[in-house]
């Protein structure tokens, strides 16, 4: 049997192939520095207050203008500013955590879900979120 005619992989066809791989150069020193740099976790209430103050000071004419200046969508601005409609007690409990946070204790998305509840339910849910994330809630908060 002629191996050349059947296309057997064991038959040497006399051709050479060259493959070139290109790997992107990664600076290992930079990667280590990036891993060690702490991520900043913003308190969503402080962020909402900053954006509202920018609107009040006239730095932006509208929410749409503020969104353009910040490089986010108008919907995002509305979502963040909507957090300020939480009850005063719920706002106070989240504000007490400070800004920036050491770790993501409470997220904006968690707060957005409870905006539409009544004040007592908002306070109960904020307490539950903070308790679940290991933040001690004392009676004076």
C-alpha positions in Angstrom: 0.0 0.0 0.0 1.3 3.4 -0.9 1.2 5.7 2.2 1.5 8.7 0.0 -1.8 8.1 -1.8 -3.9 7.3 1.3 -2.8 10.5 3.2 -1.5 8.6 6.2 -0.3 11.0 8.9 2.9 8.9 9.3 4.0 9.7 5.8 6.4 12.6 5.7 5.2 15.0 3.0 8.3 17.1 3.0 6.7 20.3 4.2 7.4 22.3 7.3 5.0 24.4 9.2 5.8 27.3 11.4 3.5 28.6 14.1 4.1 31.9 15.8 2.4 32.7 19.1 2.3 36.2 20.4 1.9 36.7 24.0 1.0 40.1 25.4 3.8 41.3 27.7 2.5 41.5 31.3 4.5 43.4 33.8 4.5 41.1 36.9 5.6 43.9 39.2 2.6 46.0 38.1 0.2 43.1 38.6 1.4 42.7 42.2 1.0 46.4 42.9 -2.6 46.3 41.5 -3.5 43.3 43.7 -2.3 45.0 46.8 -4.0 48.3 46.2 -7.2 48.4 48.2 -10.5 48.8 46.4 -12.6 51.7 47.6 -16.1 50.8 48.6 -18.3 53.9 48.6 -21.3 54.3 50.9 -24.2 54.6 48.5 -25.9 57.3 50.6 -22.8 59.5 50.6 -22.6 59.1 46.8 -26.2 60.1 46.4 -25.8 63.1 48.7 -22.7 64.3 46.7 -24.6 64.0 43.4 -27.6 65.9 44.9 -25.3 68.6 46.2 -23.8 69.0 42.8 -27.3 69.6 41.4 -28.1 72.0 44.2 -24.9 74.0 43.7 -25.7 74.4 40.0 -22.7 72.4 38.7 -25.2 70.6 36.5 -28.5 72.0 35.2 -30.4 68.7 35.2 -30.0 65.1 36.0 -29.2 64.5 32.3 -26.4 67.1 32.4 -25.1 65.5 35.6 -25.0 62.1 33.9 -23.0 63.5 31.0 -20.5 65.1 33.3 -20.1 62.0 35.4 -20.0 59.7 32.4 -23.0 57.5 33.5 -26.5 57.1 32.2 -29.4 59.2 33.2 -31.1 56.1 34.6 -28.0 55.6 36.9 -28.3 59.1 38.2 -32.0 58.6 38.9 -31.3 55.3 40.7 -28.6 56.8 42.9 -30.6 59.9 43.7 -33.6 57.7 44.5 -31.8 56.4 47.5 -32.4 59.7 49.2 -36.1 58.9 49.4 -35.4 56.3 52.1 -36.8 57.1 55.6 -34.7 59.4 57.7 -34.0 56.5 60.2 -32.9 54.1 57.4 -30.7 56.9 55.9 -29.1 57.6 59.4 -28.3 53.9 59.9 -26.5 53.6 56.6 -24.8 57.1 57.0 -23.4 56.0 60.4 -21.2 53.4 58.6 -19.1 56.2 57.1 -17.4 56.7 53.8 -15.5 55.0 52.3 -16.3 51.6 53.6 -13.6 49.0 54.5 -15.7 46.3 52.7 -18.9 46.2 50.8 -21.3 46.2 53.8 -24.4 47.5 52.1 -24.9 47.8 48.4 -26.9 50.3 46.4 -28.9 47.6 44.8 -30.0 46.3 48.2 -31.1 49.8 49.2 -32.9 50.4 45.9 -35.1 47.3 46.5 -36.5 48.7 49.8 -37.1 52.3 48.7 -40.8 51.5 48.0 -41.6 50.1 51.4 -42.9 52.1 54.3 -40.6 53.7 56.9 -40.8 50.9 59.5 -40.3 48.2 56.9 -37.3 50.1 55.4 -35.7 50.4 58.9 -36.3 46.7 59.6 -34.8 45.6 56.2 -31.7 47.9 56.7 -31.2 46.3 60.1 -31.5 42.9 58.6 -29.0 43.7 55.8 -26.5 45.2 58.2 -26.9 42.3 60.7 -26.4 39.7 57.9 -23.2 41.4 56.8 -21.7 41.3 60.2 -22.2 44.9 61.2 -23.1 45.1 64.9 -26.2 47.1 65.5 -26.4 48.8 68.9 -29.4 50.4 70.4 -28.0 53.9 69.9 -27.7 53.6 66.2 
